[in-house]
Amino acid sequence: MLRTIPPLFLSVLLHAQAPDAPPKSGAPAEKPPAAMETIVKKDLLAFATWMADDARGGRLTGSPGQEETAKWIAAHFEKAGLEPLGDEVDGKRTFFQRYGISRTTVADTTKLRCGKVELREGFAILGGRPTEVKIDGTMRYCGLGRTRGDSADVKADDSLEGQIAVVVLKPLRGRVGKKMSVEQKFGAALGTFSQLGRTTTALGKKGAKAVLFLQIADPAGLTDVLNYLALSPGKDSLVARFEGADPGMGAVSGMFGDAGGIPSLVLSLGASKSVLAELGVDADGLGEHLSGEGEAPKAKADVPALLQLTVRLDDQATACNVVAVLRGSDPKLAAEAVVYSAHMDHVGRRMDGEVFNGADDNASGSAGLMAIAAAFAKSKEKSRRSVIFLSVSGEELGLWGSHWFADHPTWDAEAIVADVNTDMIGRSGPESAEMEVTVTPSNRHASFSTIVRDAAGFAERLGMTFTSGDKYYTRSDHYNFAKKGIPVVFFCNGEHEDYHQVTDHADKLDGDKMERIARLAFWTGWSVANAEERPRTLGKREDWR
C-alpha cells in the first residue's frame, strides 16, 4: 500500500521542486497532460447511463443490445476522428472485429399453459439442448418431488404417465440472501441443481413428461444464478467457437437438466405464484408448511397443461469487438502502440424480465475508454506512439473478445507495448474507498512493472492511493495481453453488493470517482505512449514505488 500523505503537504512538496527535477517522493517528473482535463464526470455519466439503460437489455454478448452498443461506440470513435482498426470487409477496414460463437435460443413459439395461465417468459429451461417438444396433458402437484421413504410425495404405486409434474423448491435456510457472496450463491445453486436433476430423473421414471419447479421464495438468489446456468426466452446460452477459448457458462449449463430425457423448467417467483393459484394452492400456506407449520396443502387434480418448447442451435453466430487507433506522431515510435481496453458486455436479462444493467460492470469502464479516446483525439499535443482503443465483448463469458484480439491482433503483435484496462471504476465499496483504486499487478505480484510503478506516482499526485487487486489478475481483459508477455495495468474498484445483480444501476455511479480513475488511466497510458523506452517488468517489490 502507498503511504498516506496529507494533501496540503503533498501540494507544497510538489510545487517546491523544479518542473523537470524528479520529485523527492519518487513520483514521475512529468506534468499532467493538458488533455486529461477534458475527461469530466458529466460525459462519463452520460456514456454509462446510455449503456446501462433497460433498452440495451443487459448487453449480453451477441444480443441486439450488445450489437447496438458496439455500433454506438464505433460511431463515437468515428466522430472523434479515430481510424478504424477492425476487420477488413470488401477491402475496406471497419471498426468491428468479429469472432465465432454458438448460440442456443428459445424460439418465440415456446409457451407454457397451466390452466388459464399462459406463460411465454418467466421460466428457465435446464440443459439448454436443441429440442422440439409438445406436451398436451394435465398437471400433477408433487409437493417436494420425493419418491422414496415414508415422506414420499409420489408413492411407489403412483403413476405420472402423460402428466407434467409440478414440484416446489424448498427455500434454503440459515444465513442466506444479501449476506451471501456471489460465489456462495453459486455454490448453493449448484447444490440445488444436483437435486433438480435427481428429482427430474425420479419423476421421469414415474412416467412424467416434464417437470416444473416452482419457487415460493428465493433467499439464495437462484433466479440470478440461473441467468448463467440455464436458458430462458430472450436469454440465449452461448459458447465460444474458436480454438483455445474458455467455453463459458453455456457449456456448464449443458451439464444440468434434461435428466431422464424429459424437459425440466424452473419458474420465476411471479410465474410460480400464478401456477400455484391455478392448482388451488395458497402460496403463503405452502410457505408455512415448508417451514414446519401447518398441514400440506391439497391441490386440484387434472388441471390442463400444455408445454410447447422449441430450442434451436445456431453454430455459425458471431459476436464483435470495436477497435480504433490514433496514429502516433513520432516517425520511429508510431509503429508501436499502447492499447486501452474495456468490455462493453454484461449478462443480459433475468428470466423474470429484470435487466442486469451492469452500470458499474462495465458501463463505467467503457465510459472511461470513450472519454480517454476523445481526450487523446482532442489533444493539441499528439502522443509519440500510436494508441489503440479496444472495446471488447464476451468478457463476462470467458474473456472471449480480448482473447480473440490477442490471438488475432489487427496491429503488429510485437509492437504492442502495453495494455491499460478499465473495468468497474464507478463505485466505492469493501475493496476501495472513495480515494482508492484497486490495481493489479500489485507490487507483490511477479508481473509488477514500470507502468504500475509510474501509475502509483500519478495517483499520488491526484490524491489517490492503491489497494491490491491481484485476485482479479486473471479475471478481466488485461490478462489476455499479460499471457503474451505484454506489461499491463488494471484499474477497478473491486466488487460490491450490486456486483452481478439487477441492482447495478447507473444512478448509483460515483461520477467523481469515475473521473479520477479515467484521468489516472489516461495519464498512465499517455506516459507510456510518450516514453523513449518500452515498459519493463520489475517483479515483486516492498512497496508500489
N, C-alpha and C positions, 0 to 999 in steps of 0.2 A: 504494500500500500504506500501511496505517497504520503509524506509528512504533511500536516496541515499548517499552512502559513496564513496568518491573518491578512485579508485582502488589502488593508491600508498599508501594512508593512511591505507586502508584495509589490504594490504600486510604486512605493518610494524606491524600493530596491531596483526595479526595472528601469525607472526613469533616471536613476542616478548613474547609469552606465552609458558609455559611448555607444552610439547606434550599432556600430559594427563589432563591438567587443563582445566576446562570449559572456553571457550573464554568469555571475558567481554561482547561481543555483545549478548551472549546467544546462539550462534550457536553451534551445536553439536560438541563434542570434537574429534569425530572420524577423523582419517586421511583418505584422499581419497583412496578408494580401488585401488590397483595397476592395476587390470584388467580393470578398467574404461578407461585406456589409450589405450586399444585395440579397442575401438569404434572410428572409424575415418570416416571422411566425404567421402572419396573415396569409401569405402564399402557401406555406406548408399546411396549415389547417384547411385551406380551401382544396388543395390537392387531395389530402387524406379524406376529407368529408365526402368528396365526389366518389372516391374509390370505395368507401365504406357504406355507401347508401344501399338500401334494400334492393334498389333497381339493378345492382350488379349481381345479386343472387348469391353472394358469398364467394364469387370468383374462383370456383373450382376449376382446376386445370382442364382446358379443352372445352369448357362450357361457354355458352353465349356471353355470359357476364365477363369471363376472363378474356375472351377474344375481343369484346368491346373495350375492355380496359387496355389491352395491348394496342389497339388502333388509336386510342386516346393518347397513350404515352408516345407512340410514334408521331402523332400529329404535334405533340408538344416539342419533341426533339426537332422535327422539321421546322416548326415555327422559330425555334431558337437558332436555326441555321446550321444544325449539325448534319453531317454526311451519313447516309445510310450505310450500315456495315453488316447487313444480314445476308440471306441467300440471294443468289442471282436467279432471276426469273426472266426468261426470254432475252438473256444477255444484259439485263439491267439489274443493278444492285438494289435491294429493298431493305427496309428496316427490320424485316421479320426473318427469324431463323427457326425452321420447323424440325421437329423430331417425332418419331413414331410412338404411338400409344395404342393399346387395345381398350375399347370402351364397351362395357356391358350396360345395357339400358333397359329400363322398364317401358314397354310400349304404352302409348296413351290409350289403348283399348283395354288395358288392365283395370279391373274393378272387383270390389268385394261387396256383395249384397247380403246383409244379415237382417232378415225380416223386412221391415220397411226402410231400413237404413242402407244407403249405397255410398260406399267409400271409393274414391279414386286416388286418395292420398291419405296420409296419416298412418302408414304402416311401413315396416321394413321387412324385406324378404331375405331370409337366411340362405346362405350358399351362393346365390348370385350366378348360377349357371344358366346358359341358354335353355329355354323351355317353352313349351306351348301347352297349357293346361286349361281345361274347362271342367269344373266340378259343380254339378247341379244336384243338390240334395237337401239335407237338414243339418242343423247344428245340434251337438250334444255337449251339454255342460259337464265337464270332467273334473271340477274342483282344481286341485293341485296337480292332477295328471298321474297320481300314483296308481300303480297296477299290482303292487305286491303288499303282503302283510295285512294285519288287521285293520289298518287305516286306509286301505286301498280305496281310491275313488272309482275305479273301474274294476269290478270283481272278476275273478278268474273265469266265470262262465258268461261274462258280458261280451257282447259283440258291438263293434262300432262300424260294421260293414256299411260302406257307402256314405258315411257321415263325416262332417267336419267337426273335429274335436276342439272344444274351447277350454283352455287351461288358464288359470290365474297364477301369475308370478307372485310369490310371497315376498314382500318387501324385506330387504336386509335390515337387520337390527344393529345396535351398537353405534359407534362413532362414525356416522356417515353424513353425507351431504356436503356442505361448504367446507367442513374440516378436512375432507379428503383431498389429496393432491390428484392431479390428472393421472399420474402413474398408479396411484392407489385405486382410482376408479377403473382404470383399465384392468387391473388385477382382479377386482371384484367382478367386472363384466365378463372376463374370460372364464371365471369360475361358473358364472351363470350360464354362459354359452355351453359349457360342457354338460350342464344339467338339461338345457334345452334339447341338445342332441340326443341324450339318453331318453328323455321323455318322448320325443318325436318317434324314435325307434320303437319304443314300447307300445305306443298308441297305434303306430303303423301295423304292428303285429296283430293288434286287435281289430284291424280292418279299416281304421280311419283313412280317409282320402287326403286329408290335410289337417294341420294343427294351427289354431290361432292362439297366441299367447297374449293375455291381457294384463295390463298394469293398473293398479289402483293407487299406487304411489311410486315415486322414483327418487328416493333419497340418495342413491349412489350414482345417479346420472347415467343410467343405462341408455336413455334416449340419446344423450350426447355421444356416448361411445359407439352406439350403433351407426352413427354417421360415418365411422371409419370402417366398421366391420360387416356392414350389410348394404343392401341395395334398396333404394326407395324410388317411387315415382318422382322424377325431377332431380334425382341424385344418383348419377352413374357410378359404377365401380370401374376403376382404371388400373391398368398395368402398363409399365414401360415396355416399349418394343424396340430396344436397341441393346447391343452387346454390352455387358458389364453393368447394366443399370440395376439399382435396387428395385425389385419387383413391386414394392409398395404395398399398401394395405389392401389393395384389390386382390392380391394373391393370398393374403391372410384370410380374407372373408370367404374365399372358396373352400377353406378348411372346415367351415361350420355349416350346419343346416343340411337340407336335402337328405337327412338321415332316413334310412329305410326307403329312399326313393320317393318320398312324398313331400309336398311343399310345406314349409313352416313359416309363419309370419308373426312378427311382434307388433302389436298395435300401440299407438301413442296413448297418452292418458285420456285425451278427449275422445278418441275413437273407441277406446276400451269402455268408457262410460256409456257411450251410445249403444254398443253391442250388449253390455250387461242389462241395459234398460229393455232392449228387445227380448232378452231372456227372462225378464221379470225379476232380476237380481238387484237388490239395493246395494250400491257401491259402499255406502257408509257401514251398513250392517255387515257386509262381507269383510270390510277392514277390521271391524271389531272382532269378528270370528277368527280372523287370521292372527290377531294379536292375543288370542286366548280367551276371548269373552264372547258369549252368545253361541247360539246354535248355527250349524252350517246352513246357509240359505238354500231354498229349493228353487229350481229353475224350470221354466216351461219346457215341454218336450216338443219335438218335431217342428221347431221354428225353421222356416225355409231359408236356405242359404245358397249363394252362388259365388264361386271363385273363378274368375276368368283372368288368367295370368299368362302374359307373353313377355319373355325376357330374350333380348337379342344381343348378339355379339358383333361388333364392328372391329375387325382386327387390322384395318387399314386407316384408322383415325390418326390425327396429328394434333400436336399442341405447339405453341410458339413462344420464343423469346423475342425481345425487341433489342436491337443492337445499333448503336450510333457512335460516331467518332468525331472528335475535333482534332484536326491535324496540328502537330507541333510546329513551332517557329524555327527551331534550330536545324540547320541543314543536315547535321550528323545525328542528333538525338531524336529527331522526329520519327525515325524508323522504329523507335522503341515506344512502348505505351504503358500507361497506368490504367488499370481497369477499376471502375466504380461499379459495384453490383448491389442489387436489392431484388427480392422476389415480389412479384405482383399478385400471386395466387393466394387463396385461402382454402377453406374446407367445405364451402358450399352451403346447402340448405338442409336443415334437420327434417326428419320425417313428419314432424308436426307442423311444418311450414315456417318455423322460425329460421331466420337467416344468421349464419355465422359471418358477421360483417368484417371481422378482422381489422379493426381500426388501428390498433397498435401493431398487430401481426398480420400483414405488414404494410398497411397503407401508410403508416408513419415513416418507415424506412424508404418506401417508394417515393413518398413526397420529398424526402431528403435527396434522393437520387435526382429527381427532376429539378429541384431547386439548385442543386450543385451543378447540374448540366447547364442551366440557364446562367448561373454565375460565371462559369468558365466561358460561355459564349459571349457574355456581355463585357467581359474584362478587356480593358484597353490594352493591358499587357498580356500577351499570349504566352502560354506555357511552352517550354522548350521541347518537352516530349509530347507525343500525342496522348490523348485521353479518350478511353473507350467507356461508354455508358451502357451497361448491360442490365436490362430488366428481364428477369427470368420467371418462368412458370415451373410448376412441378416440385417446388421446394418442399411443400408440406407432404408430398407423397414419396419423397426419397431423393431430394436434391437433383431432380432429373434435368432441368434446364441448364443449370451450371455444369453438370456432368457432361451434357452434350456439347456445350460450348468449349469446355476444357479439352475434350477429345477431338472436337471438330472446330477449332478456332477460325474465325474469319480474319484473323491477323496472325502474322508470323508468331508461332508459339514461343520461339526462342527469344523474341523481342518483347514479350510481356514481362515487365519488371516487378509488378506488384498488383495486389487486389485490395481495395478498401470496400468493406461490406457493411451495409446498414440494415438491421433487421430488428424491429421493435425498439424505437427510440422516443416514444411518446408518453411514457408513464414513469412514475417513481413507484417503488414498492419494496418488498423484502430484500431485494438484492442491490438496489441502488437508490440512494436518497436523492433529493432534488438537485444537488450539485455534484452528483457522482455519475460515472459512466462505467458500465460493465464491459470489460475488454478481454479479448483473447487473441493471440497467445500472450499470457502474462509474463512477468519477469521470472516466474517459477516454471516456465514451460521451455522445453528444449528448442522450440521454434521462435522464441523471443528474438526480435530483430530490431534493426535501426529504425524501422518505421514506427514500431510501438514505442521505442525509447523516445523518439522525437515527438510523437503524438502526446506522450506524457508531459513533455515540456510545453507544448502548445496548450494542453488542457490546463496546466498550472497557470499559464498566463491568461486564460479565460475564466479562472476562478473555479475550475473543476478538479476533481480527483478521480482516480481509477480504482475500481474493485475488480477482482479476478473473475473472468467468465470462462475459465478453462473447461468447465463441464460442458460448454457449448462449442468446443473447438471442432467437433465432428458434426455439428447439428445445423449448420447453415452453409450458405453457398460459397463462402471463402474456402471451405475445406477442399473443394474440388481443385482449386488453384494450389493450395498447400500441398496436396498429393503430388502435384507436378514439380514441387520444389520452388514454387514462387512465393516470396515473402508476402504475408497477409496481415491485415488487422481487421478485427470485427468489433464494431461498436453497437451496443444494445443496452437495454435497461433491465434485462432479466425477466423472469416470469412473475406473474401476479395473479390475483384472484380471478381475473377475467380472461386469463390465458386459455385459448381454445374453447371459450364459452360464447354463447349467443349474446352475452352482455358486454362484449368488447366493442363498444360503440364510440363513434367519433366525438361525442360530447364529453367523453372522459379524457380526451387527449390534453396534454400539457404543451401548449404551443411554445412556451418559453424554453422548455427542455428540448423540444424538437429543434428549435432554432440553435441552441447551444451545441447540440451534438452534430447537427448538419454543418454548422460552421467549423467545428473541430474536424470533421471528416474532410471538408473542403480544404482546409489549411494543410492537413496531413498529406492528401494527395497532391496538392499544389507543390508542396515541398519536394516530394519525390519526383514530380514532373519537371522540376527545375534544377535538381541537384546534378552536379557533374558526374557523380558515381551512382551506380545502381545500389539499391538497398542490399544489406547483407545480414545474415543470421548471426546473432550474438550468443545464443544459448542461455542457460539459466544464470540469473544474477540475484544478488541480495535485495535489490530494490529496482524500481521502474526506471531509474536514471543511471 
